[in-house]
């Protein structure tokens, strides 16, 4: 599909949503912000277009994880229609506070299943004026409750969310057929449910949101300010959110070359690793794992509490991690296994006071295949795992 076809597609879709519409409305729900946060420090920024209006309504949204389970969000939308026969504006701003959780780590150690619940408050002001002199205007307050669940991966996101709102209009006025009525106040309940799909690469994704909505109370009041809003959602835009896989830290334990540190006579392929601080003896690989692919993911997790034990990880002479704590989350590494080479994976346990052996679970993933192994580690000892291709 060419660029012109894609542009034409997104021009036609809002029109299809609007087949029941005959003009603007005073209450136009904005996009539902479903951030799908994982941990403290995560955030999401997005902007896009609300297509369920005659003219495009722009959205700007943001959210931030204050702690590992508490988040805030802010949303705004703006519609301005400067055509000669119709002068319309619709401006809205809200904020929310909520809780969230994340589960189901993938092979990179990122929790892909996310859930959240936000509560919030917003204010809006809207007006439309028609060429024949009829016009309407009003301010409104909105209180809302918003649950959502979803899955976030490197290249694809999908979520389901709902928003239950109580909307209170005040200072509502309308001039129609040479008659002006002002000072009106009324309220109604409103519920919306949406499906949001995002696709791209890690941090930047294009998203589409579709769904429906309607009144849950005082239907007459709802229709008074939404008579030409079909109750549907069709929103699209772009978003940015970090994708935080386990970082590769700088080394803590010093590695050097040569057999003089241990006093052992080492074969050439074992000269790679000598630990100065711990000074263990270098041994042959404790475990040899055969893989059918050269690109694999290796995840380490703990079977029992590690207490004060931390791990240093080295692969083929390069550091992957140091001072690694597995008590909270597993650690995953992407490895390239080179045929006919010593693909040695070193695990060093370090602790100032704990010398009790600990059991690790090693999960090796290659495409759809998963293998699990168990390994005992002890402070001051280096365990060696060798990978080779079949």
QUISULSUL-V822970 format. One record per backbone hydrogen bond with DSSP energy under -0.5 kcal/mol. CO is the residue of the C=O (numbers start at 1). NH is the residue of the N-H. E is the energy in kcal/mol with one decimal. If there is no record, write none. Layout:
# QUISULSUL-V822970
co=CO nh=NH e=E
co=CO nh=NH e=E
This chain:
# QUISULSUL-V822970
co=2 nh=6 e=-2.1
co=3 nh=7 e=-2.5
co=4 nh=8 e=-2.3
co=5 nh=9 e=-2.2
co=6 nh=10 e=-1.9
co=7 nh=11 e=-1.2
co=8 nh=12 e=-1.9
co=9 nh=13 e=-2.0
co=10 nh=14 e=-0.7
co=11 nh=15 e=-0.7
co=12 nh=16 e=-1.9
co=13 nh=17 e=-1.8
co=14 nh=18 e=-1.3
co=16 nh=19 e=-1.0
co=18 nh=21 e=-2.0
co=26 nh=28 e=-0.7
co=31 nh=33 e=-0.6
co=32 nh=34 e=-0.7
co=33 nh=35 e=-0.5
co=39 nh=42 e=-2.1
co=42 nh=65 e=-2.9
co=43 nh=242 e=-0.6
co=44 nh=63 e=-1.8
co=45 nh=240 e=-3.2
co=46 nh=61 e=-2.8
co=47 nh=238 e=-2.4
co=48 nh=59 e=-2.6
co=49 nh=51 e=-0.7
co=49 nh=236 e=-1.9
co=50 nh=57 e=-1.3
co=56 nh=58 e=-0.5
co=57 nh=50 e=-3.3
co=58 nh=78 e=-2.5
co=59 nh=48 e=-1.6
co=60 nh=76 e=-2.3
co=61 nh=46 e=-2.4
co=62 nh=74 e=-2.6
co=63 nh=44 e=-1.9
co=64 nh=66 e=-0.9
co=64 nh=72 e=-2.4
co=65 nh=41 e=-2.5
co=69 nh=100 e=-1.4
co=70 nh=66 e=-1.4
co=70 nh=67 e=-1.9
co=71 nh=98 e=-2.7
co=72 nh=64 e=-2.6
co=73 nh=96 e=-2.6
co=74 nh=62 e=-2.5
co=75 nh=94 e=-2.7
co=76 nh=60 e=-2.5
co=77 nh=92 e=-2.3
co=78 nh=58 e=-2.6
co=79 nh=90 e=-2.3
co=80 nh=82 e=-0.6
co=81 nh=88 e=-1.6
co=83 nh=86 e=-1.0
co=85 nh=131 e=-1.0
co=86 nh=88 e=-0.7
co=87 nh=129 e=-0.9
co=88 nh=81 e=-3.2
co=89 nh=127 e=-2.4
co=90 nh=79 e=-1.8
co=91 nh=125 e=-2.5
co=92 nh=77 e=-2.2
co=93 nh=123 e=-2.7
co=94 nh=75 e=-2.3
co=95 nh=121 e=-2.1
co=96 nh=73 e=-2.2
co=97 nh=119 e=-2.4
co=98 nh=71 e=-2.8
co=99 nh=117 e=-2.4
co=101 nh=115 e=-2.2
co=103 nh=113 e=-2.1
co=104 nh=112 e=-2.1
co=106 nh=109 e=-2.0
co=108 nh=246 e=-0.9
co=110 nh=106 e=-2.3
co=110 nh=112 e=-0.5
co=112 nh=114 e=-0.5
co=112 nh=152 e=-2.5
co=113 nh=103 e=-2.7
co=114 nh=150 e=-2.4
co=115 nh=101 e=-2.3
co=116 nh=148 e=-2.2
co=117 nh=99 e=-2.0
co=118 nh=146 e=-3.3
co=119 nh=97 e=-2.6
co=120 nh=144 e=-2.3
co=121 nh=95 e=-2.2
co=122 nh=142 e=-2.7
co=123 nh=93 e=-2.3
co=124 nh=140 e=-2.4
co=125 nh=91 e=-2.8
co=126 nh=138 e=-1.9
co=127 nh=89 e=-2.4
co=128 nh=136 e=-2.2
co=129 nh=87 e=-1.7
co=130 nh=133 e=-1.8
co=134 nh=130 e=-3.4
co=135 nh=175 e=-3.2
co=136 nh=128 e=-2.4
co=137 nh=173 e=-2.4
co=138 nh=126 e=-2.4
co=139 nh=170 e=-2.8
co=140 nh=124 e=-2.6
co=141 nh=168 e=-2.8
co=142 nh=122 e=-2.7
co=143 nh=166 e=-2.6
co=144 nh=120 e=-2.2
co=145 nh=164 e=-2.9
co=146 nh=118 e=-2.6
co=147 nh=162 e=-2.2
co=148 nh=116 e=-2.6
co=149 nh=160 e=-2.6
co=150 nh=114 e=-3.0
co=151 nh=158 e=-2.2
co=154 nh=202 e=-3.2
co=155 nh=200 e=-1.8
co=156 nh=153 e=-1.8
co=157 nh=198 e=-2.5
co=158 nh=151 e=-2.7
co=159 nh=196 e=-2.3
co=160 nh=149 e=-2.4
co=161 nh=194 e=-2.7
co=163 nh=165 e=-0.6
co=163 nh=192 e=-1.9
co=164 nh=145 e=-2.2
co=165 nh=190 e=-2.5
co=166 nh=143 e=-2.1
co=167 nh=169 e=-0.5
co=167 nh=188 e=-2.1
co=168 nh=141 e=-2.2
co=169 nh=186 e=-1.5
co=170 nh=139 e=-2.2
co=172 nh=184 e=-2.3
co=173 nh=137 e=-2.3
co=174 nh=176 e=-0.5
co=174 nh=181 e=-2.7
co=175 nh=135 e=-2.0
co=176 nh=179 e=-0.9
co=179 nh=176 e=-2.4
co=181 nh=174 e=-2.9
co=184 nh=172 e=-2.6
co=186 nh=169 e=-3.1
co=188 nh=167 e=-2.7
co=189 nh=216 e=-1.7
co=189 nh=217 e=-0.9
co=190 nh=165 e=-3.6
co=191 nh=214 e=-2.0
co=192 nh=163 e=-2.5
co=193 nh=212 e=-2.0
co=194 nh=161 e=-2.1
co=195 nh=210 e=-2.5
co=196 nh=159 e=-2.1
co=197 nh=208 e=-2.5
co=198 nh=157 e=-2.8
co=199 nh=206 e=-2.5
co=201 nh=203 e=-0.9
co=201 nh=204 e=-1.5
co=203 nh=205 e=-0.5
co=203 nh=241 e=-2.0
co=204 nh=201 e=-2.0
co=205 nh=239 e=-2.6
co=206 nh=199 e=-2.5
co=207 nh=237 e=-2.0
co=208 nh=197 e=-2.7
co=209 nh=235 e=-2.9
co=210 nh=195 e=-3.2
co=211 nh=233 e=-2.5
co=212 nh=193 e=-2.4
co=214 nh=191 e=-2.5
co=217 nh=189 e=-1.1
co=218 nh=222 e=-2.0
co=219 nh=223 e=-2.5
co=220 nh=224 e=-1.3
co=221 nh=225 e=-0.9
co=222 nh=225 e=-0.8
co=222 nh=226 e=-0.7
co=223 nh=227 e=-0.7
co=225 nh=26 e=-0.7
co=225 nh=27 e=-2.2
co=226 nh=229 e=-1.7
co=228 nh=230 e=-0.7
co=231 nh=213 e=-1.7
co=233 nh=211 e=-1.6
co=234 nh=51 e=-2.6
co=235 nh=209 e=-3.4
co=236 nh=49 e=-3.0
co=237 nh=207 e=-2.5
co=238 nh=47 e=-2.3
co=239 nh=205 e=-2.1
co=240 nh=45 e=-2.7
co=242 nh=244 e=-0.5
co=243 nh=245 e=-0.9
co=247 nh=249 e=-0.8
co=254 nh=276 e=-1.7
co=256 nh=274 e=-0.8
co=258 nh=261 e=-0.6
co=259 nh=262 e=-1.0
co=259 nh=263 e=-2.0
co=259 nh=264 e=-0.6
co=264 nh=266 e=-0.8
co=267 nh=270 e=-1.7
co=268 nh=271 e=-1.5
co=270 nh=273 e=-0.6
co=271 nh=258 e=-0.7
co=272 nh=274 e=-0.5
co=274 nh=256 e=-1.6
co=274 nh=276 e=-0.6
co=275 nh=279 e=-1.2
co=287 nh=386 e=-3.3
co=289 nh=388 e=-2.2
co=291 nh=390 e=-2.7
co=294 nh=296 e=-0.7
co=294 nh=337 e=-3.9
co=296 nh=335 e=-2.7
co=297 nh=365 e=-2.9
co=298 nh=333 e=-2.4
co=299 nh=363 e=-2.7
co=300 nh=331 e=-2.2
co=301 nh=361 e=-3.1
co=306 nh=309 e=-2.6
co=310 nh=350 e=-3.3
co=311 nh=324 e=-2.6
co=312 nh=348 e=-2.7
co=313 nh=320 e=-2.5
co=313 nh=321 e=-1.4
co=314 nh=346 e=-3.2
co=315 nh=318 e=-1.7
co=318 nh=315 e=-2.9
co=321 nh=313 e=-2.6
co=324 nh=311 e=-1.6
co=324 nh=326 e=-0.5
co=326 nh=302 e=-0.6
co=331 nh=300 e=-3.0
co=333 nh=298 e=-3.0
co=333 nh=335 e=-0.6
co=335 nh=296 e=-2.4
co=335 nh=337 e=-0.6
co=336 nh=338 e=-0.7
co=338 nh=341 e=-1.3
co=341 nh=343 e=-1.3
co=342 nh=344 e=-1.5
co=343 nh=387 e=-2.4
co=344 nh=316 e=-2.1
co=344 nh=346 e=-0.6
co=345 nh=385 e=-2.7
co=346 nh=314 e=-1.8
co=347 nh=383 e=-2.8
co=348 nh=312 e=-2.6
co=349 nh=380 e=-2.4
co=350 nh=310 e=-3.0
co=353 nh=355 e=-0.6
co=358 nh=360 e=-0.5
co=358 nh=377 e=-3.3
co=359 nh=303 e=-2.1
co=359 nh=304 e=-0.6
co=360 nh=362 e=-0.5
co=360 nh=375 e=-2.4
co=361 nh=301 e=-2.0
co=361 nh=363 e=-0.6
co=362 nh=364 e=-0.5
co=362 nh=373 e=-2.4
co=363 nh=299 e=-2.8
co=363 nh=365 e=-0.5
co=364 nh=371 e=-2.6
co=365 nh=297 e=-2.3
co=366 nh=369 e=-2.3
co=369 nh=366 e=-2.2
co=371 nh=364 e=-3.1
co=373 nh=362 e=-3.3
co=375 nh=360 e=-3.4
co=377 nh=358 e=-3.1
co=378 nh=349 e=-0.5
co=378 nh=381 e=-2.1
co=381 nh=349 e=-1.1
co=381 nh=383 e=-0.5
co=383 nh=347 e=-2.6
co=384 nh=286 e=-1.9
co=384 nh=287 e=-1.4
co=385 nh=345 e=-3.2
co=386 nh=289 e=-3.3
co=387 nh=343 e=-0.7
co=388 nh=291 e=-2.8
